[in-house]
Amino acid sequence: MWYVIQTKTGQEEPTRQRVERMLPNDSHEECKILYYVKKKKYMGKWREERERLLPGYMFLVTDHPEPAGEAIDRMTEYIRLLGTGSTVCPIRPEEEELLIRLTDGKDEIGMSYGVIENGILKIKSGVLRGMESRIKKIDRHKRKGFISMRLDDKEKMVGVGLEITEKS
Protein backbone atom coordinates (compact mmCIF):
# COMPACT_ATOMS: atom_id res chain seq x y z
CA MET A 1 0.00 0.00 0.00
CA TRP A 2 1.03 3.57 -0.63
CA TYR A 3 1.17 6.14 2.17
CA VAL A 4 1.71 9.87 1.77
CA ILE A 5 4.46 11.66 3.66
CA GLN A 6 4.21 15.44 3.81
CA THR A 7 7.33 17.58 4.23
CA LYS A 8 8.60 21.05 3.42
CA THR A 9 8.45 21.95 -0.26
CA GLY A 10 11.94 21.84 -1.76
CA GLN A 11 13.23 19.49 0.95
CA GLU A 12 11.76 16.29 -0.47
CA GLU A 13 15.00 14.63 -1.61
CA PRO A 14 17.06 15.23 1.58
CA THR A 15 14.03 14.19 3.65
CA ARG A 16 13.55 11.03 1.57
CA GLN A 17 17.18 10.08 2.19
CA ARG A 18 16.83 10.67 5.95
CA VAL A 19 13.60 8.66 6.09
CA GLU A 20 15.23 5.74 4.28
CA ARG A 21 18.20 5.81 6.67
CA MET A 22 15.93 5.84 9.74
CA LEU A 23 13.51 3.12 8.63
CA PRO A 24 14.32 -0.53 9.33
CA ASN A 25 15.39 -2.21 6.07
CA ASP A 26 12.56 -4.75 6.04
CA SER A 27 9.82 -2.26 6.95
CA HIS A 28 9.18 -0.82 3.47
CA GLU A 29 9.57 -1.48 -0.23
CA GLU A 30 10.55 2.06 -1.16
CA CYS A 31 10.17 5.72 -0.37
CA LYS A 32 9.83 7.78 -3.51
CA ILE A 33 9.25 11.24 -4.89
CA LEU A 34 7.24 11.34 -8.08
CA TYR A 35 8.25 13.52 -11.03
CA TYR A 36 6.76 14.32 -14.39
CA VAL A 37 8.48 15.23 -17.64
CA LYS A 38 7.60 18.62 -19.05
CA LYS A 39 8.76 20.62 -22.03
CA LYS A 40 10.27 24.05 -21.62
CA LYS A 41 11.57 26.40 -24.26
CA TYR A 42 14.71 28.37 -23.66
CA MET A 43 17.36 29.72 -26.02
CA GLY A 44 14.99 28.94 -28.90
CA LYS A 45 14.84 25.18 -28.33
CA TRP A 46 12.36 22.91 -26.57
CA ARG A 47 13.91 20.77 -23.88
CA GLU A 48 12.49 18.11 -21.59
CA GLU A 49 12.86 18.69 -17.86
CA ARG A 50 11.81 16.83 -14.71
CA GLU A 51 9.56 18.52 -12.19
CA ARG A 52 8.11 17.25 -8.89
CA LEU A 53 4.56 15.99 -9.40
CA LEU A 54 3.42 16.94 -5.89
CA PRO A 55 5.80 19.42 -4.24
CA GLY A 56 5.96 18.79 -0.50
CA TYR A 57 4.85 15.15 -0.76
CA MET A 58 6.56 11.78 -1.05
CA PHE A 59 5.19 8.26 -1.04
CA LEU A 60 6.07 5.33 1.18
CA VAL A 61 5.28 1.90 -0.23
CA THR A 62 4.83 -0.55 2.64
CA ASP A 63 2.46 -3.11 4.11
CA HIS A 64 3.53 -2.18 7.67
CA PRO A 65 3.22 1.58 8.33
CA GLU A 66 3.76 1.38 12.11
CA PRO A 67 7.62 1.23 12.06
CA ALA A 68 7.64 4.08 9.55
CA GLY A 69 5.32 6.16 11.71
CA GLU A 70 7.55 5.60 14.76
CA ALA A 71 10.71 6.54 12.82
CA ILE A 72 9.07 9.64 11.37
CA ASP A 73 7.89 10.74 14.84
CA ARG A 74 11.56 10.74 15.95
CA MET A 75 12.63 13.08 13.13
CA THR A 76 13.17 16.71 14.11
CA GLU A 77 12.25 18.45 10.85
CA TYR A 78 8.68 19.00 9.65
CA ILE A 79 7.49 15.69 8.29
CA ARG A 80 4.34 13.66 8.84
CA LEU A 81 2.53 10.64 7.51
CA LEU A 82 -0.91 11.75 6.40
CA GLY A 83 -3.89 10.23 8.13
CA THR A 84 -6.79 11.00 10.41
CA GLY A 85 -5.91 11.76 14.00
CA SER A 86 -3.43 9.18 15.26
CA THR A 87 -4.28 6.71 12.50
CA VAL A 88 -2.02 6.55 9.46
CA CYS A 89 -4.13 5.99 6.34
CA PRO A 90 -3.02 4.72 2.94
CA ILE A 91 -4.06 6.66 -0.13
CA ARG A 92 -7.31 5.58 -1.71
CA PRO A 93 -6.96 2.43 -3.87
CA GLU A 94 -8.11 4.26 -7.02
CA GLU A 95 -5.44 6.96 -6.48
CA GLU A 96 -2.78 4.27 -5.95
CA GLU A 97 -3.86 2.54 -9.18
CA LEU A 98 -3.74 5.87 -11.03
CA LEU A 99 -0.21 6.64 -9.80
CA ILE A 100 1.02 3.13 -10.64
CA ARG A 101 -0.49 3.41 -14.12
CA LEU A 102 0.95 6.89 -14.71
CA THR A 103 4.45 6.02 -13.50
CA ASP A 104 4.56 2.46 -14.87
CA GLY A 105 6.56 1.34 -11.82
CA LYS A 106 9.11 4.17 -12.09
CA ASP A 107 9.31 7.50 -10.29
CA GLU A 108 8.54 9.55 -13.39
CA ILE A 109 5.51 10.30 -15.57
CA GLY A 110 6.48 10.72 -19.22
CA MET A 111 5.14 13.21 -21.75
CA SER A 112 1.89 12.54 -23.57
CA TYR A 113 0.91 13.85 -26.99
CA GLY A 114 -2.57 14.49 -28.28
CA VAL A 115 -4.81 16.39 -30.66
CA ILE A 116 -8.05 18.29 -30.24
CA GLU A 117 -10.58 17.40 -32.95
CA ASN A 118 -13.89 19.28 -32.96
CA GLY A 119 -13.33 20.29 -29.33
CA ILE A 120 -12.63 16.71 -28.18
CA LEU A 121 -9.25 15.72 -26.74
CA LYS A 122 -7.66 12.55 -28.11
CA ILE A 123 -4.36 11.36 -26.67
CA LYS A 124 -2.30 9.72 -29.41
CA SER A 125 0.65 8.53 -27.30
CA GLY A 126 1.99 8.54 -23.76
CA VAL A 127 0.77 7.54 -20.32
CA LEU A 128 -2.44 9.60 -20.55
CA ARG A 129 -3.68 7.56 -23.53
CA GLY A 130 -7.14 6.26 -22.70
CA MET A 131 -7.44 8.63 -19.76
CA GLU A 132 -8.86 11.63 -21.60
CA SER A 133 -11.84 11.83 -19.25
CA ARG A 134 -9.53 12.37 -16.24
CA ILE A 135 -7.98 15.50 -17.75
CA LYS A 136 -9.78 18.50 -16.27
CA LYS A 137 -7.77 21.34 -17.81
CA ILE A 138 -5.15 21.89 -20.50
CA ASP A 139 -2.52 24.62 -20.61
CA ARG A 140 -1.29 24.51 -24.20
CA HIS A 141 1.27 27.28 -23.63
CA LYS A 142 3.01 25.36 -20.82
CA ARG A 143 2.31 21.99 -22.45
CA LYS A 144 0.57 20.58 -19.38
CA GLY A 145 -2.61 18.69 -18.68
CA PHE A 146 -4.19 18.75 -15.24
CA ILE A 147 -5.78 15.75 -13.57
CA SER A 148 -7.61 15.66 -10.26
CA MET A 149 -6.40 13.59 -7.29
CA ARG A 150 -7.49 13.26 -3.65
CA LEU A 151 -4.76 13.33 -1.00
CA ASP A 152 -5.45 13.88 2.69
CA ASP A 153 -9.15 14.36 1.85
CA LYS A 154 -8.25 17.35 -0.31
CA GLU A 155 -8.77 17.60 -4.04
CA LYS A 156 -5.53 18.53 -5.83
CA MET A 157 -5.06 19.50 -9.45
CA VAL A 158 -1.86 17.81 -10.59
CA GLY A 159 -0.05 18.89 -13.75
CA VAL A 160 1.53 16.35 -16.10
CA GLY A 161 3.29 16.79 -19.42
CA LEU A 162 0.80 17.02 -22.30
CA GLU A 163 1.56 18.52 -25.69
CA ILE A 164 -1.29 19.23 -28.10
CA THR A 165 0.25 18.79 -31.53
CA GLU A 166 -2.82 19.74 -33.58
CA LYS A 167 -6.14 21.46 -33.13
CA SER A 168 -8.94 21.39 -35.68
Disulfide bonds with the S-S distance in Angstrom:
none
